[in-house]
Amino acid sequence: MAKVVMYCTAVCPYCVRAEQLLQRKGVTEIEKIRVDLQPELRVAMMEKTGRRTVPQIYIGGEHVGGYDDMAALDQAGKLDELLAR
């Protein structure tokens, strides 16, 4: 299964939804980078992604976007393929 990295905060409902969706897909390990605890990590996230909102999700090193983007990939039947890499 592909490595999943998620930039997140403690109180973000979309982060929770993203984690739940990934768990339903069989993901057991998510590397969480808490940008609320280390503001410099939010700056790094914004430089990498061009976005300032969380979550920002990487699957197998590929930036897939936020929760809505990942849910759209799932609806299109492409999320499983990404996770299987």
Protein Blocks (a to p, Z undefined) as FASTA:
>chain_A
ZZddddddfklmklmmmmmmmmmnopabdcdddfklmmmlmmmmmmmnopabdcdddeeh
iagbjfklmmmmmmnopmmmmmmZZ
